[in-house]
Structure formats: structure tokens, C-alpha cells
């Protein structure tokens, strides 16, 4: 991954449309300490947007959400990713190869 880490993927559902991405080390959290007034802030939520954007670029619409966060006191950062739909090619006939 571009952050220089290798997350684990597991907890697949029966249909194979959902899984959890587990970050043992998250460089976004290395130098962060949330003040008491911001304890509900999901600091690593940007990773969900990165995952959604990357998968949408390859025609997959997904829902990604933080289910565990080190900054919230969890043992590791964990993101649940669920496939919602495959995006159909919407290019016009002029853009298709022969």
C-alpha cells in the first residue's frame, strides 16, 4: 500500500462481498493524540475515502467504515469494506474499441 504498510484482510462474509482490512501499524496515528473534546473524531476516516475512491476507479461501488481505531482505545485500526454494486461502463459507443 502507498503508506508503506501491509494490512491484513479477513472476516469475509459468506457471499464474499464484505471483508475487514486490519492495520497493525497506521502511520496516520503515529504522532496524534486526540484531546478529550475530540474523542469521537475518527481521525483515520480518510482511509475509508481512499479505499472507496480507488475501488470506484475500477468500477466497484463500496461502503467503507471504521470499526476499530487505535485512537479510540482499540487494539488496531480496522475498516469494514462492503461491495454495494458493480458500476456499469457508461462510455458512449464512440469510446468503445472495435
Backbone as CSV, one residue per row, in Angstrom:
resi,resn,N_x,N_y,N_z,CA_x,CA_y,CA_z,C_x,C_y,C_z
1,UNK,0.840,-1.178,0.000,0.000,0.000,0.000,0.885,1.241,0.000
2,UNK,0.368,2.361,-0.416,1.161,3.567,-0.584,1.669,4.156,0.725
3,UNK,1.165,3.719,1.859,1.613,4.239,3.152,2.839,3.499,3.686
4,UNK,3.308,2.522,2.939,4.461,1.752,3.385,4.092,0.690,4.408
5,UNK,2.847,0.265,4.419,2.396,-0.771,5.347,1.675,-1.859,4.562
6,UNK,1.536,-3.008,5.171,0.819,-4.123,4.560,-0.291,-4.559,5.512
7,UNK,-1.518,-4.116,5.265,-2.618,-4.523,6.149,-3.027,-5.965,5.886
8,UNK,-3.710,-6.557,6.841,-4.272,-7.890,6.682,-5.728,-7.752,6.261
9,UNK,-6.199,-8.707,5.480,-7.590,-8.720,5.042,-8.209,-10.009,5.553
10,UNK,-9.387,-9.898,6.168,-10.044,-11.079,6.707,-11.499,-10.812,7.007
11,UNK,-12.126,-11.716,7.706,-13.527,-11.630,8.121,-14.447,-11.460,6.918
12,UNK,-14.232,-12.275,5.887,-15.098,-12.234,4.717,-16.481,-12.764,5.074
13,UNK,-17.524,-12.196,4.457,-18.863,-12.733,4.668,-19.068,-13.924,3.735
14,UNK,-20.209,-14.611,3.855,-20.461,-15.813,3.063,-20.501,-15.525,1.570
15,UNK,-21.028,-14.368,1.198,-21.144,-14.020,-0.219,-19.831,-13.542,-0.812
16,UNK,-18.862,-13.239,0.024,-17.597,-12.705,-0.462,-17.703,-11.251,-0.889
17,UNK,-18.715,-10.542,-0.376,-18.914,-9.142,-0.756,-18.493,-8.164,0.336
18,UNK,-18.032,-8.664,1.459,-17.599,-7.792,2.551,-16.397,-8.409,3.246
19,UNK,-15.512,-7.546,3.719,-14.339,-8.008,4.454,-13.850,-6.881,5.355
20,UNK,-12.926,-7.195,6.220,-12.303,-6.196,7.082,-10.835,-6.057,6.707
21,UNK,-10.381,-4.820,6.648,-8.966,-4.525,6.425,-8.396,-4.122,7.774
22,UNK,-7.373,-4.833,8.225,-6.817,-4.636,9.564,-5.422,-4.044,9.452
23,UNK,-5.239,-2.882,10.055,-3.958,-2.192,10.064,-3.299,-2.412,11.416
24,UNK,-2.218,-3.166,11.445,-1.480,-3.342,12.695,-0.709,-2.074,13.029
25,UNK,-0.173,-1.445,11.992,0.525,-0.168,12.141,-0.144,0.829,11.201
26,UNK,-0.483,1.984,11.724,-1.116,3.012,10.911,-0.300,4.292,11.056
27,UNK,0.434,4.684,10.022,1.286,5.868,10.135,0.502,7.160,10.373
28,UNK,-0.796,7.172,10.082,-1.604,8.363,10.353,-1.776,8.609,11.855
29,UNK,-1.525,7.586,12.661,-1.742,7.699,14.103,-0.448,7.806,14.905
30,UNK,0.685,7.791,14.228,1.964,7.771,14.935,2.187,8.969,15.856
31,UNK,1.843,10.147,15.408,2.137,11.351,16.175,0.865,12.111,16.548
32,UNK,-0.224,11.385,16.743,-1.511,12.017,17.025,-1.999,11.603,18.399
33,UNK,-2.461,12.579,19.141,-3.128,12.327,20.409,-4.342,13.239,20.436
34,UNK,-5.522,12.642,20.484,-6.746,13.437,20.444,-7.034,14.050,21.808
35,UNK,-7.386,15.336,21.840,-7.784,15.941,23.114,-9.130,15.379,23.566
36,UNK,-9.442,15.538,24.813,-10.676,14.985,25.390,-11.920,15.470,24.661
37,UNK,-11.881,16.675,24.136,-13.052,17.224,23.442,-13.256,16.608,22.058
38,UNK,-12.289,15.855,21.569,-12.365,15.269,20.218,-12.300,13.747,20.244
39,UNK,-12.663,13.131,21.335,-12.526,11.681,21.467,-13.376,10.902,20.466
40,UNK,-14.443,11.496,19.953,-15.298,10.812,18.987,-14.812,10.977,17.546
41,UNK,-13.801,11.795,17.319,-13.265,12.031,15.988,-12.615,10.758,15.444
42,UNK,-12.991,10.374,14.243,-12.403,9.197,13.594,-11.306,9.710,12.669
43,UNK,-10.139,9.874,13.222,-9.015,10.514,12.551,-8.598,9.771,11.282
44,UNK,-8.682,8.462,11.301,-8.249,7.660,10.149,-9.357,7.457,9.130
45,UNK,-10.441,8.188,9.249,-11.559,8.036,8.324,-11.171,8.382,6.893
46,UNK,-10.111,9.131,6.708,-9.649,9.436,5.354,-9.290,8.164,4.598
47,UNK,-8.855,7.135,5.313,-8.539,5.861,4.663,-9.780,5.252,4.016
48,UNK,-10.948,5.442,4.625,-12.195,4.944,4.037,-12.451,5.621,2.691
49,UNK,-12.217,6.925,2.629,-12.392,7.651,1.376,-11.400,7.221,0.314
50,UNK,-10.182,6.947,0.727,-9.162,6.482,-0.219,-9.553,5.125,-0.793
51,UNK,-10.027,4.233,0.056,-10.445,2.901,-0.388,-11.642,3.012,-1.325
52,UNK,-12.635,3.812,-0.941,-13.824,3.990,-1.794,-13.445,4.557,-3.149
53,UNK,-12.600,5.568,-3.168,-12.194,6.183,-4.427,-11.412,5.244,-5.320
54,UNK,-10.495,4.488,-4.724,-9.680,3.558,-5.505,-10.542,2.448,-6.113
55,UNK,-11.481,1.928,-5.342,-12.327,0.856,-5.864,-13.341,1.379,-6.876
56,UNK,-13.786,2.611,-6.711,-14.693,3.183,-7.703,-13.971,3.391,-9.037
57,UNK,-12.678,3.642,-8.988,-11.891,3.797,-10.211,-11.830,2.496,-11.012
58,UNK,-12.051,1.364,-10.348,-12.082,0.078,-11.047,-13.505,-0.498,-11.064
59,UNK,-14.484,0.398,-11.071,-15.909,0.069,-11.270,-16.548,-0.719,-10.139
60,UNK,-16.146,-0.446,-8.904,-16.767,-1.100,-7.746,-17.260,-0.022,-6.782
61,UNK,-18.555,-0.011,-6.505,-19.095,0.923,-5.519,-19.146,0.189,-4.180
62,UNK,-18.443,0.732,-3.189,-18.350,0.082,-1.883,-18.720,1.049,-0.769
63,UNK,-19.028,0.477,0.370,-19.206,1.233,1.605,-18.021,0.866,2.489
64,UNK,-17.326,1.857,3.007,-16.176,1.614,3.889,-16.378,2.404,5.168
65,UNK,-16.194,1.738,6.306,-16.362,2.426,7.583,-15.398,1.876,8.624
66,UNK,-14.972,2.763,9.506,-14.071,2.397,10.600,-14.853,1.578,11.628
67,UNK,-14.343,0.398,11.975,-14.965,-0.400,13.030,-14.043,-0.543,14.243
68,UNK,-12.791,-0.148,14.091,-11.851,-0.155,15.208,-10.799,0.914,14.956
69,UNK,-10.428,1.634,15.992,-9.475,2.731,15.836,-8.575,2.798,17.066
70,UNK,-7.269,2.779,16.841,-6.301,2.840,17.940,-6.508,4.106,18.764
71,UNK,-6.829,5.204,18.104,-7.020,6.464,18.831,-8.281,6.461,19.689
72,UNK,-9.170,5.499,19.464,-10.365,5.350,20.284,-10.158,4.306,21.383
73,UNK,-8.930,3.776,21.462,-8.619,2.794,22.503,-8.665,1.351,22.031
74,UNK,-8.937,1.127,20.750,-8.954,-0.235,20.227,-7.524,-0.737,20.023
75,UNK,-7.399,-2.040,19.884,-6.083,-2.660,19.724,-5.463,-2.341,18.371
76,UNK,-6.301,-2.155,17.356,-5.815,-1.886,16.000,-6.870,-1.108,15.223
77,UNK,-6.431,-0.530,14.122,-7.356,0.154,13.229,-7.928,-0.875,12.258
78,UNK,-9.247,-0.877,12.129,-9.915,-1.863,11.288,-11.016,-1.172,10.488
79,UNK,-11.066,-1.475,9.204,-12.054,-0.879,8.309,-12.865,-1.985,7.666
80,UNK,-14.186,-1.867,7.735,-15.071,-2.824,7.075,-15.394,-2.279,5.691
81,UNK,-15.210,-3.119,4.675,-15.476,-2.747,3.283,-16.536,-3.699,2.747
82,UNK,-17.614,-3.124,2.199,-18.707,-3.940,1.670,-19.049,-3.491,0.252
83,UNK,-19.055,-4.453,-0.674,-19.406,-4.175,-2.060,-20.902,-3.900,-2.157
84,UNK,-21.257,-2.752,-2.724,-22.661,-2.396,-2.912,-23.131,-2.713,-4.320
85,UNK,-22.301,-2.422,-5.322,-22.648,-2.755,-6.699,-21.435,-2.613,-7.606
86,UNK,-21.505,-3.304,-8.715,-20.517,-3.143,-9.771,-21.036,-2.041,-10.684
87,UNK,-20.191,-1.097,-11.007,-20.599,0.037,-11.834,-20.471,-0.356,-13.305
88,UNK,-21.549,-0.168,-14.048,-21.553,-0.496,-15.468,-20.774,0.551,-16.248
89,UNK,-20.190,0.124,-17.349,-19.467,1.027,-18.233,-20.471,1.980,-18.870
90,UNK,-20.283,3.273,-18.670,-21.214,4.265,-19.183,-20.633,5.059,-20.346
91,UNK,-19.557,4.579,-20.922,-18.961,5.268,-22.057,-19.867,5.112,-23.274
92,UNK,-19.972,6.139,-24.062,-20.788,6.095,-25.269,-20.174,5.180,-26.309
93,UNK,-20.934,4.886,-27.344,-20.471,3.997,-28.406,-19.213,4.526,-29.089
94,UNK,-19.037,5.829,-29.133,-17.870,6.411,-29.783,-16.564,6.097,-29.050
95,UNK,-16.654,5.691,-27.783,-15.469,5.477,-26.974,-15.091,4.003,-26.816
96,UNK,-15.851,3.121,-27.397,-15.559,1.681,-27.304,-14.585,1.284,-28.402
97,UNK,-13.676,0.379,-28.075,-12.729,-0.132,-29.067,-13.414,-1.160,-29.944
98,UNK,-12.960,-1.252,-31.175,-13.542,-2.246,-32.105,-12.972,-3.602,-31.888
